[in-house]
Amino acid sequence: MIVLLSDLHFMDGTAGEHNILAKTFYEVMCDIRMKAQSVKASEIKLVFLGDIFDLLRSEKWFDVPLNSRPWGVKTDEDRLKMESHAAAILDAIINHPENKESFEVLSGSLSESFGFNVEPERIYVVGNHDRLCAEFPSIFEKARDAIKASNAAPIHSYINKAYGVFARHGHEYDFFNYEGSSSFTREDYLSIPIGEVITTELIVRLPYTIMKHEKVQELPQDEKERLHRNLQEIESVRPLSSTIKWLFYQIEKNDWLEDIMNDCIRAVVKDIWKIDFVREWFRKHRQPFRPLSNANLIMLVLFLLEKLKLRQIEKVLRLADVFMTKYKDPLIKAASDTLAELDSEFYYAAYGHTHMPVQVPINVEAMNTPGQRDLVYINTGTWIDKYQAAVNKGFINWNSITYTIFYNKEEAQYTDIDNVDFPIFEAWNGALKKQRSS
């Protein structure tokens, strides 16, 4: 039996308290144990399919100069300092009070703690938010040991023919978060994508900058803490156009904050343009005769953030939502292409990254013959918070809990399905409402 789960995004807490409660892991492990027992599984593999540790969403990056951040490194000495600081962030993630109990569960004996008949093997596939784990052996070993993974070195895919599954994190097909080629070499995975800069220097830095403003510092402590906490949730807000409403929702008691936010957004974007890596990246990717190319769209977004005010940006984001309704998940094509290249014993291409748990039918091959294959793209979703704009007023949050289980032909015989002669899967997509929205 194989269990795929991804995008847990364990964080150090400096850029928000987004971490998963250990109780959630207890409940999920109990469910997985019951599934394993019901199919008499002789092996259990827990595959952590990337973005398990979030090394990007940390305000600790602002404790060091730009040349000690991944996209600012110039010399070998800079790189050593960056490695040391990334390791310190990972230590802070592992030792965070909310995470410590979870890692004690994941790194301990699961057969003793939960009654598995066989000790589950844990396998760690590196994603994009934990890319630095692939770059530095010292950081990978810390991450691997925290979840007791069995792989001795970083891997970027997981393939198991007995279960008919091919799996990657999925950022490989995202222009913003993968800078490498389709050869998928180690060098490809170590190339820094523009998405890392945007995540840390824009999404993490904006709340950090707003909270540093002297007038914001004068707010009552409880109000200041609430504002900081909610600003740090901006990446979790859906749909996209609601991010500006979210900002206004935070300042409805203090209108003067709007001007501060406008000023801080402009300041943060100006600082992004000062980064050599950013300017070089745009010189490399800009396509003057393709105004809607991916690189040009990023440039447009940064330009609008710098030049427009929040109320004007909201109108632009409404258009972006219209555009997103026509967006086609690139992982669908990736799954189709991958499954076409694999031999007839593979049925499923599984990815994470998008945070959208889906199952998409790709193709039926050799229909109505003993060799029929139903090819499916599966996305393993995420476990982090989501804030949804309410129909009437406000925002409501909950945690997602998603994972996918694959059974081989022998295990499938013990399910409720008769005469199964191919690997099967079941996908679980849940939600946990654990607190009032603020």
C-alpha positions as CSV (number, residue, x, y, z in Angstrom):
1,M,0.0,0.0,0.0
2,I,1.3,3.5,-0.9
3,V,0.1,6.7,0.7
4,L,0.9,10.0,-1.1
5,L,0.6,13.3,0.7
6,S,2.2,16.6,-0.1
7,D,2.3,20.3,0.6
8,L,2.3,20.2,4.4
9,H,4.3,23.4,4.5
10,F,5.7,23.2,8.0
11,M,6.9,26.7,8.9
12,D,9.0,28.4,11.6
13,G,6.1,30.6,12.7
14,T,7.8,33.9,11.9
15,A,5.6,34.5,8.7
16,G,2.5,33.2,10.3
17,E,1.2,30.3,12.4
18,H,0.1,28.0,9.6
19,N,1.2,24.7,11.0
20,I,-0.7,21.5,11.3
21,L,-1.8,20.2,14.7
22,A,-0.2,16.9,15.8
23,K,-3.7,15.6,16.6
24,T,-4.5,15.7,12.8
25,F,-1.6,13.4,12.1
26,Y,-2.8,11.0,14.8
27,E,-6.2,10.8,13.3
28,V,-4.9,10.4,9.8
29,M,-2.4,7.7,10.8
30,C,-5.2,5.8,12.6
31,D,-7.3,5.9,9.4
32,I,-4.4,4.7,7.3
33,R,-3.7,1.9,9.7
34,M,-7.3,0.7,9.4
35,K,-7.0,0.8,5.6
36,A,-3.7,-1.2,5.7
37,Q,-5.2,-3.8,8.0
38,S,-8.4,-4.2,5.8
39,V,-6.3,-5.0,2.7
40,K,-3.8,-7.1,4.6
41,A,-1.0,-4.9,3.3
42,S,2.4,-6.5,3.5
43,E,4.2,-3.2,2.9
44,I,3.2,0.4,3.6
45,K,5.0,3.3,1.9
46,L,4.3,6.9,3.1
47,V,5.6,9.2,0.3
48,F,6.0,12.9,1.2
49,L,5.6,14.4,-2.2
50,G,7.3,17.8,-1.8
51,D,6.9,21.1,0.0
52,I,6.9,19.4,3.4
53,F,9.2,22.0,4.9
54,D,8.7,25.6,3.9
55,L,12.1,27.3,3.9
56,L,10.8,30.3,1.9
57,R,8.0,31.6,4.1
58,S,10.2,32.9,7.0
59,E,10.9,36.4,8.2
60,K,14.3,35.2,9.4
61,W,15.6,35.8,5.8
62,F,15.3,39.5,6.7
63,D,17.7,39.1,9.6
64,V,20.6,38.7,7.1
65,P,21.8,40.8,4.2
66,L,20.6,40.1,0.6
67,N,23.9,38.3,-0.3
68,S,23.1,35.7,2.4
69,R,19.7,34.8,0.8
70,P,19.5,32.3,-2.1
71,W,18.9,34.8,-4.8
72,G,21.6,37.3,-3.6
73,V,24.6,35.0,-3.3
74,K,27.7,36.3,-5.1
75,T,30.7,34.4,-3.6
76,D,31.5,31.0,-2.0
77,E,31.5,32.8,1.4
78,D,28.0,34.1,0.8
79,R,26.9,30.6,-0.1
80,L,28.3,29.2,3.2
81,K,26.4,31.9,5.1
82,M,23.2,31.2,3.2
83,E,23.5,27.4,3.9
84,S,24.0,28.2,7.6
85,H,21.0,30.5,7.7
86,A,18.8,28.0,5.8
87,A,19.8,25.3,8.3
88,A,18.8,27.6,11.2
89,I,15.4,28.1,9.6
90,L,14.9,24.4,9.2
91,D,15.9,23.9,12.9
92,A,13.3,26.5,13.8
93,I,10.7,24.7,11.8
94,I,11.4,21.3,13.4
95,N,11.6,22.7,16.9
96,H,8.6,25.0,16.6
97,P,6.2,24.2,19.5
98,E,3.3,23.4,17.2
99,N,5.5,21.2,15.0
100,K,7.6,19.3,17.5
101,E,4.9,16.9,18.5
102,S,4.1,16.2,14.8
103,F,7.7,15.4,14.0
104,E,7.9,13.2,17.1
105,V,5.0,11.2,15.6
106,L,6.5,11.1,12.1
107,S,10.0,10.2,13.2
108,G,8.9,7.6,15.7
109,S,7.9,3.9,15.3
110,L,4.5,4.1,13.6
111,S,3.9,0.4,14.2
112,E,4.3,0.9,18.0
113,S,2.3,4.2,18.1
114,F,-0.6,3.2,15.9
115,G,-0.6,-0.6,15.6
116,F,0.5,-1.0,12.0
117,N,1.2,-4.7,11.2
118,V,4.4,-3.6,9.4
119,E,6.5,-0.5,10.0
120,P,5.7,2.1,7.2
121,E,8.6,3.2,5.1
122,R,8.8,6.9,4.7
123,I,10.1,8.4,1.5
124,Y,10.8,12.1,1.0
125,V,10.5,13.8,-2.5
126,V,11.8,17.4,-2.6
127,G,9.6,20.2,-3.9
128,N,10.2,23.9,-4.6
129,H,9.6,25.5,-1.2
130,D,12.1,23.0,0.2
131,R,14.5,23.2,-2.8
132,L,17.4,24.0,-0.5
133,C,17.1,20.5,1.0
134,A,18.3,19.2,-2.4
135,E,21.1,21.8,-2.7
136,F,22.8,21.1,0.7
137,P,23.4,17.6,2.1
138,S,23.5,19.0,5.7
139,I,20.0,20.5,5.3
140,F,18.6,17.4,3.5
141,E,19.8,15.1,6.3
142,K,18.0,17.3,9.0
143,A,14.8,17.2,7.0
144,R,15.1,13.5,6.2
145,D,15.7,12.6,9.9
146,A,12.7,14.8,11.0
147,I,10.3,12.4,9.2
148,K,12.5,9.3,9.3
149,A,12.7,9.0,5.5
150,S,14.6,6.1,4.1
151,N,16.1,7.7,1.0
152,A,19.8,8.5,1.6
153,A,19.9,11.4,-0.9
154,P,17.3,13.9,-2.3
155,I,15.0,12.5,-5.0
156,H,12.5,14.4,-7.2
157,S,10.2,11.6,-8.3
158,Y,8.8,8.4,-7.0
159,I,8.0,5.4,-9.3
160,N,6.4,2.1,-8.4
161,K,5.3,-0.2,-11.1
162,A,3.5,-2.6,-8.8
163,Y,1.1,0.1,-7.9
164,G,1.0,1.6,-11.4
165,V,2.0,5.1,-10.1
166,F,4.5,7.7,-11.2
167,A,4.7,10.8,-8.9
168,R,6.5,14.1,-8.8
169,H,5.9,17.2,-6.8
170,G,4.7,19.0,-9.9
171,H,6.5,22.4,-9.8
172,E,8.5,21.1,-12.8
173,Y,5.7,22.2,-15.0
174,D,5.3,25.7,-13.4
175,F,7.2,28.4,-15.2
176,F,7.4,30.5,-12.1
177,N,8.7,27.8,-9.8
178,Y,11.0,25.7,-11.9
179,E,13.9,27.2,-13.8
180,G,15.3,23.9,-15.2
181,S,14.9,21.9,-18.4
182,S,12.8,18.9,-19.2
183,S,15.9,16.7,-18.6
184,F,15.2,17.1,-14.9
185,T,18.9,16.9,-13.9
186,R,20.2,17.8,-10.5
187,E,21.4,21.1,-11.9
188,D,17.9,21.8,-13.2
189,Y,16.4,21.4,-9.8
190,L,19.1,23.6,-8.1
191,S,18.4,26.6,-10.5
192,I,16.7,29.3,-8.6
193,P,13.2,30.2,-9.9
194,I,11.6,33.7,-9.8
195,G,8.8,32.2,-7.6
196,E,11.2,32.0,-4.6
197,V,11.9,35.7,-4.8
198,I,8.3,36.6,-5.1
199,T,7.3,34.4,-2.2
200,T,9.9,35.7,0.3
201,E,10.6,39.3,-0.9
202,L,6.9,40.2,-1.7
203,I,4.4,37.9,0.0
204,V,6.4,37.4,3.3
205,R,8.1,40.9,3.2
206,L,4.9,42.9,2.8
207,P,3.3,42.1,6.2
208,Y,6.8,42.4,7.8
209,T,7.2,45.9,6.3
210,I,3.7,47.1,7.3
211,M,4.2,46.0,10.9
212,K,7.5,47.8,11.1
213,H,5.9,51.1,10.4
214,E,6.1,53.4,13.4
215,K,2.4,54.3,13.3
216,V,1.4,50.6,13.2
217,Q,3.6,50.0,16.2
218,E,1.5,52.4,18.2
219,L,-1.6,50.2,17.9
220,P,-2.8,48.4,21.1
221,Q,-1.0,45.1,21.4
222,D,-4.0,42.8,20.8
223,E,-5.0,44.8,17.7
224,K,-1.4,44.8,16.4
225,E,-1.1,41.0,16.9
226,R,-4.4,40.4,15.1
227,L,-3.4,42.6,12.2
228,H,0.0,40.9,11.9
229,R,-1.5,37.5,12.0
230,N,-4.1,38.2,9.4
231,L,-1.8,40.0,7.0
232,Q,0.4,36.9,7.0
233,E,-2.6,34.9,5.8
234,I,-2.8,36.8,2.5
235,E,-1.4,33.9,0.4
236,S,-4.2,31.6,1.7
237,V,-7.0,33.9,0.5
238,R,-9.2,32.7,-2.4
239,P,-10.2,33.9,-5.0
240,L,-7.3,36.1,-6.1
241,S,-9.4,39.2,-6.4
242,S,-10.4,38.9,-2.7
243,T,-6.8,39.6,-1.5
244,I,-7.4,43.3,-1.7
245,K,-10.8,42.9,0.1
246,W,-8.9,40.9,2.7
247,L,-6.5,43.9,3.2
248,F,-9.4,46.3,3.5
249,Y,-11.1,43.9,5.9
250,Q,-8.1,44.2,8.2
251,I,-8.1,48.0,8.3
252,E,-11.8,48.8,8.5
253,K,-11.3,50.2,12.1
254,N,-8.3,52.3,11.0
255,D,-8.7,54.0,7.7
256,W,-5.3,55.6,7.9
257,L,-3.7,52.1,7.4
258,E,-4.7,52.2,3.7
259,D,-2.1,54.9,3.0
260,I,0.5,53.0,4.9
261,M,-0.3,49.8,2.9
262,N,0.0,51.7,-0.4
263,D,3.3,53.1,0.6
264,C,4.6,49.7,1.9
265,I,3.6,47.9,-1.3
266,R,5.4,50.4,-3.4
267,A,8.5,50.2,-1.2
268,V,8.6,46.4,-1.3
269,V,8.3,46.3,-5.1
270,K,11.0,48.9,-5.6
271,D,13.3,46.8,-3.4
272,I,12.5,43.7,-5.6
273,W,13.6,45.6,-8.7
274,K,16.9,46.4,-7.0
275,I,17.8,42.7,-6.7
276,D,20.4,41.8,-9.4
277,F,18.9,38.3,-9.8
278,V,15.5,39.7,-10.6
279,R,16.8,42.1,-13.3
280,E,18.9,39.3,-14.8
281,W,16.0,36.9,-14.8
282,F,13.8,39.4,-16.7
283,R,16.5,40.1,-19.2
284,K,16.7,36.4,-19.8
285,H,13.0,35.6,-20.1
286,R,11.4,38.8,-21.3
287,Q,9.7,38.4,-24.8
288,P,9.0,41.8,-26.2
289,F,6.8,40.5,-29.0
290,R,4.7,38.3,-26.8
291,P,3.0,40.7,-24.3
292,L,1.2,37.9,-22.6
293,S,4.2,35.7,-22.0
294,N,4.7,34.5,-18.4
295,A,7.7,36.8,-17.8
296,N,5.8,39.8,-19.1
297,L,2.8,39.1,-17.0
298,I,5.0,39.1,-13.8
299,M,6.5,42.4,-14.9
300,L,3.0,43.8,-15.4
301,V,1.9,42.6,-11.9
302,L,5.0,44.2,-10.3
303,F,4.4,47.4,-12.3
304,L,0.8,47.7,-11.3
305,L,1.6,47.0,-7.6
306,E,4.2,49.8,-7.7
307,K,2.1,52.4,-9.6
308,L,-1.5,51.8,-8.5
309,K,-3.3,52.1,-5.2
310,L,-5.1,49.3,-3.5
311,R,-8.6,50.3,-4.8
312,Q,-7.3,50.4,-8.4
313,I,-5.5,47.0,-8.0
314,E,-8.7,45.4,-6.9
315,K,-10.3,46.1,-10.3
316,V,-7.3,44.6,-12.0
317,L,-7.5,41.4,-9.9
318,R,-11.1,41.0,-10.9
319,L,-9.9,40.7,-14.5
320,A,-7.3,38.3,-13.3
321,D,-10.0,36.0,-11.9
322,V,-11.8,36.0,-15.2
323,F,-8.5,35.0,-16.8
324,M,-8.0,32.2,-14.2
325,T,-11.4,30.7,-15.1
326,K,-9.8,29.9,-18.5
327,Y,-6.6,28.7,-16.9
328,K,-5.8,25.0,-17.7
329,D,-3.8,23.1,-15.1
330,P,-0.4,22.4,-16.8
331,L,-0.2,19.2,-14.8
332,I,-3.0,17.7,-16.9
333,K,-0.8,17.8,-20.0
334,A,2.2,16.7,-18.0
335,A,0.3,13.7,-16.7
336,S,-0.9,12.9,-20.2
337,D,2.6,13.1,-21.7
338,T,4.2,11.1,-18.9
339,L,1.7,8.3,-19.0
340,A,2.1,8.1,-22.8
341,E,5.8,7.5,-22.3
342,L,5.5,4.9,-19.6
343,D,4.9,1.2,-20.2
344,S,1.5,-0.5,-19.9
345,E,1.8,-1.3,-16.2
346,F,1.4,2.4,-15.2
347,Y,-2.1,3.8,-14.7
348,Y,-1.6,7.0,-12.6
349,A,0.4,10.2,-12.7
350,A,0.4,11.9,-9.3
351,Y,1.5,15.4,-8.4
352,G,1.1,18.0,-5.7
353,H,2.1,21.7,-5.9
354,T,-1.2,23.3,-7.0
355,H,-2.9,22.8,-3.7
356,M,-6.0,21.7,-5.6
357,P,-6.9,18.0,-5.0
358,V,-8.3,16.6,-8.2
359,Q,-8.7,13.4,-10.2
360,V,-8.7,13.9,-14.0
361,P,-9.4,11.1,-16.5
362,I,-6.7,11.2,-19.2
363,N,-7.4,8.4,-21.5
364,V,-8.8,4.9,-21.9
365,E,-6.4,2.6,-23.7
366,A,-7.3,-0.8,-25.3
367,M,-10.9,-0.5,-24.2
368,N,-12.9,-3.7,-23.5
369,T,-9.8,-5.8,-23.7
370,P,-7.9,-7.6,-20.9
371,G,-5.2,-5.0,-21.3
372,Q,-7.5,-2.0,-20.8
373,R,-5.8,0.9,-19.0
374,D,-7.8,3.8,-17.4
375,L,-5.2,6.6,-17.2
376,V,-5.7,9.2,-14.5
377,Y,-4.0,12.4,-13.3
378,I,-4.3,12.7,-9.5
379,N,-3.3,15.8,-7.4
380,T,-2.6,15.2,-3.7
381,G,-3.7,18.8,-2.6
382,T,-2.5,20.4,0.5
383,W,-3.0,20.5,4.3
384,I,-2.6,24.2,4.9
385,D,-5.2,26.9,5.8
386,K,-7.5,28.4,3.2
387,Y,-9.4,31.6,3.7
388,Q,-12.5,31.8,1.5
389,A,-14.4,35.1,0.9
390,A,-17.9,34.7,2.4
391,V,-21.0,35.2,0.2
392,N,-22.1,38.2,2.3
393,K,-19.3,39.5,4.4
394,G,-16.0,38.5,5.8
395,F,-13.7,35.5,5.3
396,I,-13.9,32.0,6.8
397,N,-11.0,29.6,7.1
398,W,-10.4,25.9,7.5
399,N,-7.6,23.4,7.0
400,S,-7.6,21.0,4.1
401,I,-6.5,17.4,4.8
402,T,-5.9,15.4,1.6
403,Y,-4.1,12.2,0.7
404,T,-4.3,9.4,-1.9
405,I,-3.9,5.7,-1.3
406,F,-2.8,3.2,-3.9
407,Y,-3.4,-0.6,-3.7
408,N,-1.6,-3.2,-5.7
409,K,-3.5,-6.0,-7.4
410,E,-3.2,-8.3,-4.4
411,E,-4.4,-5.7,-1.9
412,A,-7.2,-4.7,-4.2
413,Q,-8.7,-8.2,-3.8
414,Y,-9.6,-7.3,-0.2
415,T,-11.5,-4.2,-1.1
416,D,-15.2,-4.0,-1.8
417,I,-14.5,-4.3,-5.6
418,D,-14.8,-7.7,-7.2
419,N,-12.4,-9.2,-9.7
420,V,-9.8,-6.4,-9.7
421,D,-6.7,-7.3,-11.8
422,F,-5.0,-3.8,-11.8
423,P,-3.8,-1.4,-9.2
424,I,-6.5,0.9,-7.8
425,F,-6.6,4.1,-5.8
426,E,-8.8,6.1,-3.4
427,A,-8.4,9.8,-2.7
428,W,-9.4,11.4,0.5
429,N,-10.2,15.1,0.7
430,G,-11.3,16.5,4.0
431,A,-11.5,19.8,5.8
432,L,-10.9,20.7,9.4
433,K,-12.6,23.8,11.0
434,K,-10.6,24.4,14.1
435,Q,-11.1,28.0,15.1
436,R,-13.1,31.1,14.6
437,S,-12.0,33.3,11.7
438,S,-10.5,36.6,12.8
